[in-house]
């Protein structure tokens, strides 16, 4: 019978990792690759993982590909340390593995629902979030980039159910979101600078405004109340930060 491996990379995720690993216990194998966490992540992960290893963080693409190399299952699924697989998705994944996949389908896409400021976000850009997460182990590889994603040659199919994303702790969502925006905009600016991309006032001002209007009005983010407004504003702010940091690097050069 086909076997499923769930792969996870971790770093200082003690707040959320146990909940994530509990939801993954249905898999035949759990593989965790840690980047030398300094909190209780290692202790928690070792209680669940069939295979546990540590190495310095080498970028998301390398970490995920190295975690795949730890797996021995016929299928691999990827789960972040702040996510939970709901019951509907679990049943769908088990069915795919049991029937050895579907003809012509190379990978399976999963929808995510994000919890932010104490509520589940159902509108705006975040409500459209989905990623390829399940594939045969031999086909599973990750693409380059800030947010490395699963790549597979061939058709894809979206599974029913959800990954519940506890990316931001209740009561401190705004602080954590701004920290992420600052970190990711720095990395994105560095990548753009290394590629020789020049800053643009149009992107800084125009794209920021467009991102806000699209998320808040066109994609109905206003229906999520204050959280929807803050998501639209922070998305626009991230775009402006990224472009401003790119301008700083060219000025310094």
N, C-alpha and C positions, 0 to 999 in steps of 0.2 A: 504493500500500500504506500502511496506517495506520502512524503513527510514534509511538514512546514517548519522552516526556521524563521524566527522573528529576530531582527537585528536592530540594535540601539547603540547610539553613541552618547556619552554622558560627560558632563563637567559641572560639578557643584549643583546637582539637581536634587538634593536631599528633600526639598519641599514637595516635589511632585513625583519622583521616580518610582516610589513603591506603588502608588496608584496606577501608574503606567504598566509596570511589570505584572501587577495582579491581573490586569485586563488581557495580558498576553500569555497567561499560563496555559491556555488551551493548545498552544503550539507544541510540536514535538521537541523543539529545541529553542532555547533563548541564548543569544550571543550579545554580549555587552563589551564595547570597547571604550574605555575611559581615558580622559586626558589628564590624569593625575589630579583628581579632585582633592580638595582640602577639607571638605565637610564630610557628612556621613554617607555620601553617595556610594562609596566603595563598599562599605559594610552592608548596606541595603542590597545593592546589586548582586553581591556574592551569594546572598541567601536565595536568589532566584535563578541566576544565570547557570546554564550548563557549561558555557565557555565564557571566561572573563579574562580580559587582557588590558594593559595600559600602555600608552605611548604618548609622547608630546603631540599636541594638536598640529596637524600638518595641512589644514584646510579641509573644508567639508567634503570635497570630492575624494581626497585621499583617505580620510577617516571612514567614510561609508564604504569605499571599495575594500579597504583593509578589513572592515567588519564582515563584509560578504565572504572574504577569504577564510574567516573563522567558521563559517556555516557548512553543514554537511547535508542539509535537507534538499529535497527535489525542488522545492519552492522557497523563495525568500520574501518576507514582508518587512517593511521598515516602519519603525515607530519611534517618534521622538520621546524624550524623557518627560515631557509635560503634556502628553496626549493619552487618551483612553479610547479603546475600541468598544463601541456599543454592541449590544446583543445582536442587532440586525446585521451589522457588518461582520461580526464574528461568524454567524451562521452562513453568510454569503461566502466568506473566505474558505471556511471548511468545505463547502460544497464545491468550490472551484478546485481545491486540492484533491478532493475525493474523486472527482471525475477527470482529473488530469488536464484541466483547462478546457478551452473551447476552440474549435477549429479556426485557425487564422488569427487568433487573438494572442498577441505577444506580451501584453501587460495590462494590468487592471488599475483603473483610476478610482480614487476614494475622495469623497467630499468631506470637508472639515467645517466644524462649527466652533467659533471662537467665543470664549467667555471673557468679558471685559467690563470693568466697573460694576461688577455684581450681576450681570445679566448676559444671556446668550444673544449674540448679534445675528440678526436675521435679514438685514438689508445692507445696502452699500457694497463697497468693493470686497470687504471681508466675507460677505455672505456667498460670494462666487468662488471661494477658495476650494481648489481641488488639486490633487497631485497623484501621479503614478506611484503606487506603493507596493504592488504585488507582481512578481514575475518568476519565471523559472530561473533557478540559480545560475545556470549557464548563460542566460541572456541578461542578467542583471549587472549593469554598470552605471556609473554616475558621471554626469556631464560637468565640465568646468564652470566656474562662476561663483559669485557671492553666495547664492542659494542653489547649491548643486542639487540637481534633480535626477531621478531615475530615468535612464534612457533605454529604450528597447526598439529594435527594428521590427515594425509590423503594426497591425491594427491594435487598438485599445478598446476597452469596455469599462463603463462606470458601474461600480457595484452599489447595491442598495445599502443603506445604513450610513453611519457617520463615524469619523474620528472626532472626539470631543477635545478641543484644544484649550488647555488651561495655561495659556502663555503668560497671563498677567494675574498676580494674586489679588483676590478681592481686598479692597481697602488700600491698595497701593498700586493700582493699575497705571495711573498717570506717570508716576515716577519710573516704573519699569519700562513703559512704552517710550519715554523720552530717552532713557539710557540706551535702548535698542536702536532708536532712530539715530542717535549720535554715533554709536559704534558702526552700524551698517553704512551710514553715509560716509564715514571715514574710509572704510574698506572700499566702497564703490568709487570714491574719488581717487583713491590710490590706484585701483585697477584702470580707471579711465586715463589717468595721467601716464601710467606705464604703457598704455596702448597709443599714446600720442593724441588723445582726444582733447580738443580745445574747449574752454568754457564758453557759455553763451548766455547773454542777457535774456534772450527770448526764452530759453529753457528755464532760466532761474525764475523769471516773472510769469511768463505765459503758461508754461507747463504746470507751475505751482497752482495758478488760478484754475486752470482746466481740471487738474486732479481734484481740487476742492469741489467745483461745481458738478463734476461727473459723479463723485461719490455721494455728495450730500443731496443733490437734486435729481439727476438723471437716474441714479441707482437707488433712490428712495432712502438714503441714509438718515434723513430727518425723522423717519418713522421709528428709529431706535432712540429718539429723545436726545438727552445730553450726551450719552456715549456715542451716538451716531455723529453728532456735531464734532466731538473731540477726535474721532477717527478721521473724519474728513479734513479737519485742520492739521492734524499731525501728519497725514499723508502728504499734504501740500508742503508742510514744513520740511519733511524729509527730502523732497525733491529740491527745495531751495537750499538746504544745507549741503547736499551732495554737490550741487553746482558751485556754491560759494567756496567749498573746500577745494574743489578742482581749480578754481580761479586763484586761490591762495598758493597752491603748489606751483602754478605757472609763474606767479609773481616772484616767489622765492627763487625759482630757477633763473 
